[in-house]
Amino acid sequence: MARYLGPACKLCRREAMKLYLKGERCFSEKCAYTRRPYPPGQHGQGRIKLSEYAIRLREKQKMRRIYGTVERQFRRCYQISSRRKGRTGEEMLAMLERRLDNLVYRMGFAASRHDARQLLRHGHVQVNGKRVDIPSYVAKDGDKLSLTEKARAFKRVVAAMASADKRPVLSWLEIDRPNFTGSIKGPPVREELNEPDIREQLVVEYYSR
């Protein structure tokens, strides 16, 4: 599966907000968006008036980049969510939140979703005691995640765990950081997913146009 390999900080500047793609760097003075809070390119500091279509496109791109998916994966997530009961936007967000790479990040075992995918791809994450190396795997209520013994000694994992307190606490996750384990208690709570701010209804409008 294709993935973005370019500069992550450039994406934050393009979306005019912090997307927290670089872990600890996003909270430091080295953050590119903090130093240059305008879009990249020679016309980045000019006045740009967005059309209705552009507003929805930018929101779709922002949400896709936050969760680190390619367009094909993201569109499929919308198609599945649109067939479910309930609000399509919230169903879509819930599905993205249940992705395994996102859960590893949310539980504090990785500094970013990119780092979480690295852990997964190298076989350091287990679901209910079995190794799972697919970042897009969608976990269910009651599933228990854990890191392998080898991964618990990684410097990046230890550093991520130390800085995990800076992130908001999610009520739908049960996390046992000393034992490097966590589980899903129930469906994601929409009110707890506002950092960074997401307007999922605009994404639904973009795809249903």
matplotlib code that plots the C-alpha trace (Angstrom):
import matplotlib.pyplot as plt

x = [0.0, 1.3, 2.1, 3.2, 7.0, 7.4, 8.0, 5.2, 5.6, 4.7, 1.3, 0.5, 1.4, -0.8, -3.8, -3.0, -3.0, -1.0, -1.9, 0.6, 2.3, 5.8, 5.3, 7.3, 8.6, 5.0, 5.1, 8.6, 9.9, 11.2, 7.6, 7.5, 4.0, 4.9, 7.8, 6.0, 2.2, 1.3, 1.0, 4.2, 5.2, 5.9, 2.3, 1.8, 1.6, -0.9, -4.6, -6.5, -10.3, -11.5, -14.6, -17.2, -15.6, -12.1, -13.3, -14.7, -11.6, -9.2, -11.2, -11.1, -7.4, -6.8, -8.7, -7.0, -3.6, -4.3, -5.0, -2.3, -4.4, -4.2, -7.2, -8.3, -8.4, -10.1, -12.8, -13.5, -13.9, -16.6, -18.4, -18.6, -19.7, -22.4, -24.1, -24.2, -27.0, -26.2, -24.5, -22.0, -19.4, -19.4, -19.3, -16.4, -14.5, -15.2, -13.8, -10.7, -10.2, -10.4, -7.6, -4.8, -2.1, -4.3, -5.0, -1.3, -0.8, -3.8, -2.6, 0.7, 2.9, 4.1, 4.8, 2.9, 0.8, 3.8, 5.8, 2.9, 2.8, 6.5, 5.9, 3.1, 4.9, 7.8, 5.5, 5.8, 2.0, -0.3, -4.1, -5.6, -2.2, -1.7, 0.6, -1.1, 1.1, -1.7, -2.0, -5.5, -6.9, -10.1, -10.3, -13.5, -14.9, -13.1, -10.0, -6.8, -3.6, -0.1, 3.5, 6.1, 8.8, 11.4, 9.4, 9.0, 12.7, 12.9, 14.0, 11.3, 8.6, 9.9, 10.1, 6.6, 5.3, 7.0, 5.3, 1.9, 0.5, 0.4, -2.4, -6.1, -7.5, -10.0, -12.8, -13.4, -9.9, -8.5, -4.8, -2.3, 0.9, 3.2, 2.3, 2.3, -1.3, -4.7, -8.2, -11.2, -14.1, -16.7, -17.3, -15.2, -16.7, -17.1, -16.6, -13.1, -11.8, -11.4, -7.6, -7.0, -10.4, -12.3, -15.4, -16.5, -19.7, -17.8, -16.0, -19.4, -20.6, -17.4, -17.9, -21.7, -21.6]
y = [0.0, 3.5, 5.9, 9.5, 9.9, 13.6, 16.2, 16.0, 19.6, 20.8, 19.2, 21.1, 24.4, 23.5, 22.9, 26.0, 24.1, 21.6, 18.0, 16.5, 14.3, 14.5, 13.6, 15.6, 18.0, 19.4, 20.7, 22.3, 25.5, 23.5, 23.0, 24.3, 25.6, 27.6, 29.3, 29.7, 29.6, 30.1, 27.7, 26.6, 28.0, 31.4, 32.4, 31.1, 34.5, 36.0, 36.4, 33.3, 33.1, 29.5, 28.4, 26.2, 23.2, 24.1, 24.4, 20.8, 19.6, 21.0, 19.5, 16.1, 16.4, 17.5, 14.5, 12.1, 13.3, 13.3, 9.5, 8.9, 7.1, 7.3, 8.4, 4.9, 3.8, 7.0, 6.8, 3.2, 4.2, 6.7, 4.2, 1.7, 4.3, 5.6, 2.2, 2.1, 3.4, 6.7, 9.8, 9.0, 11.5, 10.1, 6.5, 7.4, 9.0, 6.0, 3.6, 5.6, 5.8, 2.0, 1.5, -0.4, 2.2, 4.9, 2.9, 2.3, 6.0, 6.9, 4.5, 6.3, 3.5, 5.6, 9.4, 9.6, 7.5, 7.1, 5.6, 3.4, 2.0, 1.2, -0.8, -2.7, -3.4, -4.9, -7.2, -5.6, -5.3, -8.0, -8.1, -10.6, -12.3, -12.7, -10.7, -8.3, -6.3, -4.6, -0.9, -0.6, -3.5, -2.3, -3.4, -4.3, -3.6, -5.7, -6.3, -6.1, -4.6, -5.2, -4.7, -7.5, -7.8, -6.6, -3.5, -2.4, -1.6, 0.5, 4.1, 5.5, 3.6, 4.7, 8.3, 8.2, 6.7, 9.5, 12.2, 10.6, 12.6, 15.7, 14.1, 14.2, 11.2, 9.1, 7.5, 4.8, 3.3, 1.5, 1.8, 0.0, 1.8, 0.1, -3.3, -1.8, -3.0, -1.4, -2.4, -0.9, -0.3, 0.9, 3.1, 6.3, 9.4, 12.2, 15.0, 13.7, 13.8, 17.6, 17.9, 18.9, 20.2, 18.1, 19.0, 15.6, 16.8, 18.8, 15.6, 13.8, 16.7, 16.5, 12.8, 13.0, 16.0]
z = [0.0, -0.9, 1.8, 2.1, 2.4, 2.2, 4.9, 7.6, 8.8, 5.3, 5.7, 8.9, 7.2, 4.3, 6.5, 8.6, 11.9, 13.9, 12.9, 15.5, 13.0, 14.5, 18.1, 20.7, 18.0, 17.6, 21.2, 20.9, 19.4, 16.4, 15.1, 11.6, 11.9, 15.0, 13.2, 9.8, 10.3, 6.7, 3.7, 1.9, -1.4, -2.9, -2.6, 0.9, 2.6, 0.1, 0.7, -0.5, -0.6, -0.6, -2.5, -1.0, -2.8, -1.6, 2.0, 1.9, 0.0, 2.6, 5.5, 3.7, 3.2, 6.8, 8.2, 5.9, 6.8, 10.6, 10.4, 7.8, 5.2, 1.4, -0.6, -1.6, 2.1, 3.2, 0.5, 1.4, 5.0, 3.9, 1.7, 4.6, 7.1, 4.8, 4.8, 8.6, 10.9, 12.6, 11.3, 8.5, 9.7, 13.3, 12.0, 9.8, 12.7, 14.9, 12.2, 11.8, 15.6, 15.8, 13.3, 15.0, 14.3, 15.8, 18.9, 19.5, 19.3, 21.5, 24.2, 24.4, 23.1, 20.1, 19.8, 16.5, 14.2, 11.9, 14.8, 15.6, 12.1, 12.3, 15.5, 13.8, 10.6, 12.6, 14.5, 17.9, 18.6, 19.7, 19.7, 22.2, 22.5, 18.7, 16.6, 14.1, 11.7, 9.6, 10.5, 9.0, 11.2, 12.8, 16.5, 18.3, 21.7, 24.3, 22.2, 24.3, 22.8, 24.1, 23.1, 22.9, 25.5, 23.0, 22.1, 25.7, 25.9, 22.8, 23.5, 21.3, 23.1, 26.5, 25.4, 24.0, 27.3, 29.2, 27.2, 26.8, 29.7, 27.5, 25.4, 26.4, 28.4, 26.4, 28.4, 25.9, 26.3, 29.3, 29.5, 31.8, 30.8, 33.4, 31.7, 28.2, 27.6, 26.8, 25.8, 24.1, 26.6, 24.0, 21.0, 20.6, 22.2, 19.6, 22.1, 23.0, 19.4, 19.0, 19.0, 16.3, 15.5, 12.9, 11.0, 9.7, 8.2, 5.5, 4.6, 4.1, 2.0, -0.1, -1.0, -1.4, -3.8]

ax = plt.figure().add_subplot(projection="3d")
ax.plot(x, y, z, "-o")
ax.set_aspect("equal")
plt.show()
